[in-house]
Amino acid sequence: HPQTGSVYGNDFPDISVQDTVRLQLKMLKSIGVRGVKCVVGGSFGGMQCVEYAAQAGTSANPWNLDGSSSPFVRSVIPIGCGAAHTGWQIAISEVQRQA
């Protein structure tokens, strides 16, 4: 931790699906990928698919490198996920993390 000089532990900032996808898109851009035909994922990967569609699934997005009218991500196949979790799902996930 830069302010305390110790390890982050429980003080580490929360990381969201949006953060994960934003980093993946930056990486793809940095290695020169011009577009993605399809993003496929299940469970957490499925939530990332939904976020890919939100962040890079339209032609008017900052990830469109070649200036074409095509979206950077052309299609997504989310499997076994929802766009948002219910309180019940969040609680079950927390129990699994602590087990």
C-alpha positions, 0 to 999 in steps of 0.5 A, a space after each residue: 500500500 503506497 500510503 502505509 508501506 504495508 501489503 494491501 490485504 483487505 484495503 485493496 480497492 474493489 475491482 469491477 467487471 468494467 475494470 477487467 474489460 477496460 484493461 483487456 481492451 487496453 491490452 488488445 489495443 496495445 498489441 494492435 488488434 483491430 477488432 474482435 468477431 465474437 467474445 464468448 464466456 460463461 459465468 464471470 466470463 459471460 458477465 465480461 461478454 455483456 460488458 464488452 458489448 457495453 464498452 466496445 459493441 457500437 461503432 461510436 466507441 474509443 476502441 474502434 481503431 481503424 475508423 470503420 463503422 463496424 464496432 470493435 466487438 461485433 458479437 457476444 455469446 454470454 453463457 450462464 450469467 445475467 447482466 446483474 447479480 441479485 442479493 442472493 447471488 452476491 451472498 452465495 459468492 461471498 460464502 464460496 470465497 470464505 469457504 
